[in-house]
Amino acid sequence: MKAIESITIKNSHFFKEDFKVEFSNKLNCIMGGRGTGKSTILHFIKAVIYPQSEKDDTTYSLLKNNLDQGEIILRFKTKNNSSYDISKYFNDEPQPEDSITHESVNLKSILQDLSCDIYEAARIEEIGRKPEDRLKLIDKMLPEEAGEVKDEIKSMQITIEKNAQEIKTIKARYDQKQEKIEDFEPVLEEIKLHKKNKPKDLDDVIDKQFENEGKKQKIRRSEKKFLKDLINFQDEILMDLAEIKEKINEFNVNNNPAHLTFVNKTLMQPAIKIFQLSSDDLLNKIKTIEKSWTKSKNQCILQNDKLAKAHEKQTIEYNTIKKKIEKNRQYYTILEQLSKKEEHLKSLSKECKELERKKNKKAKERNSLINQLNTLKQKLYSNRLEIIQNLNNQFKGEIRIKLHIGGLIDEYEKMLRNSLRGSKIKYNELVPRIVKYFPPDKFAEIIHNKDKDKLKSIFHIDERRATTII
């Protein structure tokens, strides 16, 4: 916006006479004694340029009591020198028009060109006390693309938080399985000792044969489970396809009475026809897939039946061998129990390797995300700095605005204090030092890498305190 040119107030209950205030392009001061209408004029302007402002109790009360049946007319020029009048009555939406042609215009389209903030005295004092509020004033002057950068930063922060939770979950699962591995590790020595004390009358051939058949028995259980899962998966797909068909059939355009009331039927009908054709095509394809998938499922069921018969025969053979070594049942029972534990140990070790791989992958993703976030933050910082430099040039040294990376530290300090509360270290002394030496992203990296040496570089942080902080 170039400027609010004037405000005209007519038939106001508060102001006894109609009047018009024409504003300068420079500094404007509204002066008067208490109760003469200074704040009322500001709230009138606010009511025009912020259509939702009547929801505010103070603004609503002022409009009701001071405007009543009167009218506010606000005239302003946009960046391209177009001039508009916006008329406002109490409890009515603002009505904009071109001030020259008097043609009505869309309110939203012209308000997006209007940049005006109205603050009460108490709010101005609050802004003076809070650096984050002062930064918000700078951000109001950011170009549109900088707003997109801010949105990207928020989105990136959410992604990084999600990544952190994923790493935490993976680590918890890894630690849990490592504890189980420690419990199962003695089984390897137990197997060696058990085999060493093998009964002398056992036949090595039968022993080996029994061991091999025992392994096959485990594989057979795996085969059975695999085919069962395969058939269940095919059932799920068929149910999903049936659900899609049902949804398409339910969303029948002809059954929807709304299409009968359309005004732009020449535009709507082609879209409806395209949808119907694509729906019919999709239903035909689903029908073909269902037929093929059902055939595949039936074939798998047939193979499952054959497998069950084969398993039955193989289990009989396994039991026959088992009977031959019945007199040494205890030896094989213990061996089988130990072997199961060994298999479980192998499975746990494999799972731990996979979890470690996932954790490393997520950590790598995290580093990449943090680098992207820092790039976006630097871009936003540069945009803010450019605005501040322009403002400082306008103020000609009378006011000096400074911007520091990581300058807003209140939330950072608060989170550190909450995290270290109850740690039995003098965190109230240490937190300001941590904040001074390490910005949040750098501190996060130190904690993530468990870098005690960097923490110890701060005065009064020794090995014990560094470990406690991490």
MARMAR-898846 format. One record per residue (C-alpha): residue number from 1; z, x, y. Coordinates in steps of 0.05 Angstrom, whole numbers, plus 5000, padded with zeros to 4 digits. Layout:
[node NUM [Z X Y]]
...
END
This chain:
[node 1 [5000 5000 5000]]
[node 2 [4986 5022 5071]]
[node 3 [5040 4981 5107]]
[node 4 [5076 4915 5113]]
[node 5 [5047 4894 5180]]
[node 6 [5091 4834 5197]]
[node 7 [5137 4778 5174]]
[node 8 [5134 4708 5204]]
[node 9 [5191 4658 5193]]
[node 10 [5180 4584 5208]]
[node 11 [5226 4524 5207]]
[node 12 [5285 4565 5182]]
[node 13 [5352 4530 5178]]
[node 14 [5386 4595 5198]]
[node 15 [5338 4620 5252]]
[node 16 [5335 4564 5303]]
[node 17 [5266 4585 5330]]
[node 18 [5202 4608 5295]]
[node 19 [5190 4681 5304]]
[node 20 [5147 4740 5281]]
[node 21 [5167 4812 5271]]
[node 22 [5111 4863 5274]]
[node 23 [5127 4929 5239]]
[node 24 [5109 5000 5260]]
[node 25 [5073 5047 5212]]
[node 26 [5132 5095 5223]]
[node 27 [5207 5080 5225]]
[node 28 [5231 5008 5234]]
[node 29 [5303 4990 5251]]
[node 30 [5331 4919 5250]]
[node 31 [5394 4918 5291]]
[node 32 [5443 4863 5308]]
[node 33 [5515 4840 5302]]
[node 34 [5547 4813 5240]]
[node 35 [5516 4747 5217]]
[node 36 [5453 4753 5260]]
[node 37 [5405 4755 5200]]
[node 38 [5391 4828 5186]]
[node 39 [5403 4822 5111]]
[node 40 [5370 4753 5111]]
[node 41 [5304 4783 5135]]
[node 42 [5306 4837 5080]]
[node 43 [5321 4784 5027]]
[node 44 [5263 4742 5054]]
[node 45 [5216 4802 5045]]
[node 46 [5244 4814 4976]]
[node 47 [5233 4740 4956]]
[node 48 [5159 4746 4975]]
[node 49 [5141 4811 4940]]
[node 50 [5186 4802 4879]]
[node 51 [5172 4732 4850]]
[node 52 [5231 4738 4802]]
[node 53 [5281 4754 4858]]
[node 54 [5306 4682 4864]]
[node 55 [5341 4693 4797]]
[node 56 [5388 4739 4835]]
[node 57 [5447 4697 4859]]
[node 58 [5451 4730 4927]]
[node 59 [5377 4722 4943]]
[node 60 [5377 4650 4916]]
[node 61 [5437 4632 4959]]
[node 62 [5407 4663 5022]]
[node 63 [5340 4627 5012]]
[node 64 [5374 4561 4998]]
[node 65 [5421 4564 5058]]
[node 66 [5380 4603 5109]]
[node 67 [5308 4583 5093]]
[node 68 [5317 4513 5066]]
[node 69 [5251 4476 5081]]
[node 70 [5223 4535 5122]]
[node 71 [5167 4583 5107]]
[node 72 [5161 4659 5102]]
[node 73 [5094 4692 5114]]
[node 74 [5087 4766 5098]]
[node 75 [5024 4804 5120]]
[node 76 [5007 4872 5091]]
[node 77 [4948 4919 5084]]
[node 78 [4928 4952 5018]]
[node 79 [4902 5023 5008]]
[node 80 [4830 5000 5018]]
[node 81 [4850 4965 5084]]
[node 82 [4845 4895 5057]]
[node 83 [4893 4848 5093]]
[node 84 [4932 4793 5057]]
[node 85 [4982 4738 5077]]
[node 86 [5033 4716 5025]]
[node 87 [5067 4650 5040]]
[node 88 [5134 4632 5007]]
[node 89 [5177 4569 5006]]
[node 90 [5245 4562 4973]]
[node 91 [5239 4548 4898]]
[node 92 [5163 4558 4900]]
[node 93 [5119 4615 4876]]
[node 94 [5091 4660 4931]]
[node 95 [5020 4638 4951]]
[node 96 [4974 4696 4972]]
[node 97 [4909 4690 5011]]
[node 98 [4860 4735 5046]]
[node 99 [4884 4738 5118]]
[node 100 [4812 4736 5144]]
[node 101 [4775 4688 5098]]
[node 102 [4838 4649 5078]]
[node 103 [4813 4647 5006]]
[node 104 [4867 4645 4953]]
[node 105 [4876 4709 4912]]
[node 106 [4912 4728 4849]]
[node 107 [4984 4747 4864]]
[node 108 [4991 4798 4808]]
[node 109 [4928 4835 4827]]
[node 110 [4952 4848 4898]]
[node 111 [5026 4860 4883]]
[node 112 [5008 4919 4838]]
[node 113 [4983 4952 4902]]
[node 114 [5049 4937 4937]]
[node 115 [5101 4992 4935]]
[node 116 [5165 4971 4969]]
[node 117 [5239 4979 4950]]
[node 118 [5296 4940 4982]]
[node 119 [5367 4964 4972]]
[node 120 [5433 4938 4998]]
[node 121 [5481 4988 5030]]
[node 122 [5526 4993 4968]]
[node 123 [5466 5009 4925]]
[node 124 [5442 5063 4974]]
[node 125 [5511 5096 4969]]
[node 126 [5507 5093 4893]]
[node 127 [5439 5126 4894]]
[node 128 [5468 5181 4938]]
[node 129 [5522 5195 4886]]
[node 130 [5478 5193 4823]]
[node 131 [5423 5246 4813]]
[node 132 [5390 5204 4758]]
[node 133 [5381 5147 4808]]
[node 134 [5350 5194 4859]]
[node 135 [5302 5218 4805]]
[node 136 [5283 5145 4792]]
[node 137 [5262 5140 4866]]
[node 138 [5217 5201 4856]]
[node 139 [5188 5169 4792]]
[node 140 [5169 5106 4831]]
[node 141 [5119 5150 4868]]
[node 142 [5088 5180 4805]]
[node 143 [5014 5167 4792]]
[node 144 [4996 5117 4736]]
[node 145 [4979 5173 4686]]
[node 146 [5049 5202 4696]]
[node 147 [5078 5135 4674]]
[node 148 [5037 5142 4610]]
[node 149 [5068 5211 4601]]
[node 150 [5138 5181 4608]]
[node 151 [5120 5130 4555]]
[node 152 [5094 5185 4509]]
[node 153 [5160 5223 4520]]
[node 154 [5201 5162 4499]]
[node 155 [5157 5151 4439]]
[node 156 [5162 5225 4420]]
[node 157 [5238 5223 4427]]
[node 158 [5241 5164 4380]]
[node 159 [5196 5201 4330]]
[node 160 [5241 5263 4335]]
[node 161 [5303 5221 4324]]
[node 162 [5270 5189 4263]]
[node 163 [5251 5259 4238]]
[node 164 [5323 5282 4247]]
[node 165 [5349 5224 4206]]
[node 166 [5298 5238 4151]]
[node 167 [5320 5312 4149]]
[node 168 [5392 5290 4146]]
[node 169 [5378 5241 4089]]
[node 170 [5338 5294 4049]]
[node 171 [5393 5346 4060]]
[node 172 [5447 5297 4036]]
[node 173 [5407 5282 3973]]
[node 174 [5394 5357 3962]]
[node 175 [5469 5374 3969]]
[node 176 [5487 5317 3921]]
[node 177 [5439 5342 3868]]
[node 178 [5462 5414 3877]]
[node 179 [5533 5392 3861]]
[node 180 [5508 5359 3797]]
[node 181 [5469 5422 3779]]
[node 182 [5534 5462 3784]]
[node 183 [5566 5413 3736]]
[node 184 [5509 5419 3686]]
[node 185 [5496 5494 3689]]
[node 186 [5548 5513 3634]]
[node 187 [5506 5473 3584]]
[node 188 [5456 5531 3577]]
[node 189 [5511 5576 3549]]
[node 190 [5538 5519 3507]]
[node 191 [5469 5511 3473]]
[node 192 [5465 5585 3458]]
[node 193 [5535 5586 3428]]
[node 194 [5521 5522 3388]]
[node 195 [5457 5550 3358]]
[node 196 [5492 5615 3341]]
[node 197 [5542 5575 3299]]
[node 198 [5488 5537 3262]]
[node 199 [5507 5519 3189]]
[node 200 [5477 5570 3139]]
[node 201 [5451 5518 3090]]
[node 202 [5404 5487 3141]]
[node 203 [5330 5496 3127]]
[node 204 [5295 5528 3186]]
[node 205 [5230 5489 3173]]
[node 206 [5266 5422 3173]]
[node 207 [5306 5445 3233]]
[node 208 [5243 5461 3272]]
[node 209 [5208 5398 3248]]
[node 210 [5268 5356 3270]]
[node 211 [5269 5390 3337]]
[node 212 [5195 5377 3348]]
[node 213 [5200 5305 3327]]
[node 214 [5260 5296 3373]]
[node 215 [5217 5320 3431]]
[node 216 [5161 5273 3411]]
[node 217 [5211 5216 3409]]
[node 218 [5228 5229 3482]]
[node 219 [5154 5231 3500]]
[node 220 [5144 5165 3464]]
[node 221 [5197 5133 3508]]
[node 222 [5159 5160 3568]]
[node 223 [5093 5132 3542]]
[node 224 [5125 5063 3533]]
[node 225 [5153 5063 3604]]
[node 226 [5087 5088 3634]]
[node 227 [5046 5031 3603]]
[node 228 [5099 4980 3622]]
[node 229 [5097 5004 3695]]
[node 230 [5021 5003 3693]]
[node 231 [5019 4931 3671]]
[node 232 [5073 4911 3721]]
[node 233 [5033 4945 3777]]
[node 234 [4970 4906 3757]]
[node 235 [5011 4841 3760]]
[node 236 [5036 4859 3830]]
[node 237 [4965 4871 3854]]
[node 238 [4941 4805 3826]]
[node 239 [5000 4769 3860]]
[node 240 [4983 4804 3926]]
[node 241 [4910 4782 3920]]
[node 242 [4932 4710 3905]]
[node 243 [4977 4712 3967]]
[node 244 [4919 4737 4011]]
[node 245 [4875 4681 3984]]
[node 246 [4929 4630 3999]]
[node 247 [4937 4656 4070]]
[node 248 [4862 4653 4083]]
[node 249 [4858 4582 4056]]
[node 250 [4919 4560 4097]]
[node 251 [4887 4588 4160]]
[node 252 [4829 4540 4156]]
[node 253 [4798 4532 4225]]
[node 254 [4772 4463 4210]]
[node 255 [4842 4440 4192]]
[node 256 [4868 4465 4259]]
[node 257 [4863 4408 4311]]
[node 258 [4865 4459 4368]]
[node 259 [4791 4475 4360]]
[node 260 [4773 4403 4378]]
[node 261 [4803 4412 4448]]
[node 262 [4769 4478 4466]]
[node 263 [4736 4478 4534]]
[node 264 [4692 4540 4523]]
[node 265 [4662 4516 4457]]
[node 266 [4598 4556 4466]]
[node 267 [4641 4619 4467]]
[node 268 [4691 4597 4415]]
[node 269 [4643 4570 4361]]
[node 270 [4608 4638 4348]]
[node 271 [4676 4670 4338]]
[node 272 [4698 4614 4290]]
[node 273 [4632 4621 4252]]
[node 274 [4640 4697 4246]]
[node 275 [4712 4687 4221]]
[node 276 [4691 4634 4170]]
[node 277 [4634 4677 4143]]
[node 278 [4678 4739 4137]]
[node 279 [4733 4696 4104]]
[node 280 [4684 4668 4053]]
[node 281 [4658 4738 4039]]
[node 282 [4729 4765 4030]]
[node 283 [4748 4707 3984]]
[node 284 [4686 4722 3940]]
[node 285 [4704 4796 3937]]
[node 286 [4776 4780 3919]]
[node 287 [4751 4734 3863]]
[node 288 [4708 4791 3835]]
[node 289 [4766 4840 3840]]
[node 290 [4813 4791 3807]]
[node 291 [4766 4781 3749]]
[node 292 [4758 4857 3739]]
[node 293 [4832 4870 3749]]
[node 294 [4853 4815 3699]]
[node 295 [4805 4843 3647]]
[node 296 [4835 4912 3659]]
[node 297 [4906 4885 3652]]
[node 298 [4889 4849 3586]]
[node 299 [4859 4913 3558]]
[node 300 [4923 4951 3578]]
[node 301 [4966 4898 3544]]
[node 302 [4923 4907 3481]]
[node 303 [4932 4982 3484]]
[node 304 [5007 4972 3494]]
[node 305 [5010 4931 3430]]
[node 306 [4973 4985 3392]]
[node 307 [5020 5037 3421]]
[node 308 [5081 4997 3399]]
[node 309 [5056 4996 3328]]
[node 310 [5041 5070 3329]]
[node 311 [5111 5084 3357]]
[node 312 [5142 5042 3302]]
[node 313 [5107 5083 3249]]
[node 314 [5124 5149 3283]]
[node 315 [5197 5129 3291]]
[node 316 [5201 5115 3216]]
[node 317 [5175 5186 3203]]
[node 318 [5226 5214 3251]]
[node 319 [5283 5176 3217]]
[node 320 [5259 5201 3149]]
[node 321 [5267 5273 3172]]
[node 322 [5333 5255 3204]]
[node 323 [5360 5231 3137]]
[node 324 [5344 5298 3105]]
[node 325 [5394 5331 3151]]
[node 326 [5446 5275 3148]]
[node 327 [5499 5321 3119]]
[node 328 [5493 5363 3183]]
[node 329 [5494 5303 3229]]
[node 330 [5549 5330 3273]]
[node 331 [5511 5394 3287]]
[node 332 [5448 5357 3307]]
[node 333 [5486 5303 3345]]
[node 334 [5519 5356 3389]]
[node 335 [5453 5393 3395]]
[node 336 [5418 5330 3416]]
[node 337 [5472 5315 3468]]
[node 338 [5468 5385 3496]]
[node 339 [5392 5381 3496]]
[node 340 [5395 5317 3538]]
[node 341 [5440 5353 3587]]
[node 342 [5391 5411 3590]]
[node 343 [5334 5363 3604]]
[node 344 [5375 5330 3659]]
[node 345 [5389 5399 3688]]
[node 346 [5315 5416 3689]]
[node 347 [5300 5348 3721]]
[node 348 [5353 5360 3775]]
[node 349 [5326 5430 3790]]
[node 350 [5256 5402 3796]]
[node 351 [5280 5347 3843]]
[node 352 [5318 5399 3886]]
[node 353 [5255 5441 3893]]
[node 354 [5216 5379 3915]]
[node 355 [5271 5359 3964]]
[node 356 [5271 5430 3992]]
[node 357 [5196 5427 4000]]
[node 358 [5202 5360 4037]]
[node 359 [5258 5387 4081]]
[node 360 [5218 5448 4100]]
[node 361 [5158 5404 4115]]
[node 362 [5200 5358 4159]]
[node 363 [5231 5418 4194]]
[node 364 [5161 5445 4209]]
[node 365 [5141 5376 4235]]
[node 366 [5204 5376 4279]]
[node 367 [5186 5443 4310]]
[node 368 [5116 5417 4325]]
[node 369 [5144 5352 4354]]
[node 370 [5193 5390 4398]]
[node 371 [5137 5434 4424]]
[node 372 [5095 5373 4440]]
[node 373 [5155 5340 4474]]
[node 374 [5168 5402 4516]]
[node 375 [5094 5404 4537]]
[node 376 [5099 5331 4559]]
[node 377 [5165 5344 4596]]
[node 378 [5133 5404 4632]]
[node 379 [5074 5359 4652]]
[node 380 [5122 5306 4679]]
[node 381 [5162 5360 4715]]
[node 382 [5099 5386 4749]]
[node 383 [5081 5315 4771]]
[node 384 [5150 5304 4800]]
[node 385 [5150 5372 4833]]
[node 386 [5083 5357 4867]]
[node 387 [5112 5292 4897]]
[node 388 [5175 5329 4920]]
[node 389 [5134 5383 4953]]
[node 390 [5094 5330 4991]]
[node 391 [5158 5296 5012]]
[node 392 [5189 5362 5035]]
[node 393 [5126 5375 5076]]
[node 394 [5134 5307 5109]]
[node 395 [5208 5318 5123]]
[node 396 [5190 5385 5156]]
[node 397 [5255 5418 5133]]
[node 398 [5301 5364 5160]]
[node 399 [5314 5341 5088]]
[node 400 [5304 5386 5028]]
[node 401 [5295 5358 4958]]
[node 402 [5305 5404 4898]]
[node 403 [5286 5392 4826]]
[node 404 [5312 5433 4767]]
[node 405 [5290 5429 4694]]
[node 406 [5350 5404 4655]]
[node 407 [5386 5388 4720]]
[node 408 [5413 5320 4695]]
[node 409 [5468 5344 4649]]
[node 410 [5519 5287 4650]]
[node 411 [5494 5254 4585]]
[node 412 [5486 5323 4552]]
[node 413 [5557 5342 4570]]
[node 414 [5584 5274 4547]]
[node 415 [5550 5280 4478]]
[node 416 [5576 5351 4469]]
[node 417 [5648 5330 4487]]
[node 418 [5644 5270 4439]]
[node 419 [5617 5314 4383]]
[node 420 [5670 5369 4392]]
[node 421 [5729 5323 4403]]
[node 422 [5782 5335 4349]]
[node 423 [5752 5403 4331]]
[node 424 [5815 5440 4352]]
[node 425 [5777 5486 4399]]
[node 426 [5782 5484 4475]]
[node 427 [5718 5444 4482]]
[node 428 [5733 5424 4554]]
[node 429 [5726 5497 4573]]
[node 430 [5668 5512 4526]]
[node 431 [5623 5452 4540]]
[node 432 [5606 5472 4613]]
[node 433 [5589 5543 4589]]
[node 434 [5544 5516 4533]]
[node 435 [5509 5470 4583]]
[node 436 [5500 5528 4633]]
[node 437 [5469 5576 4582]]
[node 438 [5429 5529 4536]]
[node 439 [5387 5468 4555]]
[node 440 [5390 5411 4503]]
[node 441 [5327 5431 4465]]
[node 442 [5349 5504 4461]]
[node 443 [5418 5484 4438]]
[node 444 [5389 5438 4386]]
[node 445 [5346 5495 4360]]
[node 446 [5408 5541 4355]]
[node 447 [5446 5488 4316]]
[node 448 [5386 5473 4271]]
[node 449 [5379 5547 4254]]
[node 450 [5455 5557 4250]]
[node 451 [5448 5616 4298]]
[node 452 [5520 5637 4308]]
[node 453 [5501 5702 4343]]
[node 454 [5469 5665 4401]]
[node 455 [5530 5620 4409]]
[node 456 [5575 5682 4407]]
[node 457 [5536 5709 4467]]
[node 458 [5577 5659 4509]]
[node 459 [5644 5684 4534]]
[node 460 [5703 5658 4493]]
[node 461 [5661 5636 4433]]
[node 462 [5679 5678 4372]]
[node 463 [5657 5672 4299]]
[node 464 [5706 5616 4283]]
[node 465 [5688 5575 4344]]
[node 466 [5613 5585 4333]]
[node 467 [5621 5561 4261]]
[node 468 [5662 5501 4284]]
[node 469 [5611 5482 4338]]
[node 470 [5554 5485 4287]]
END
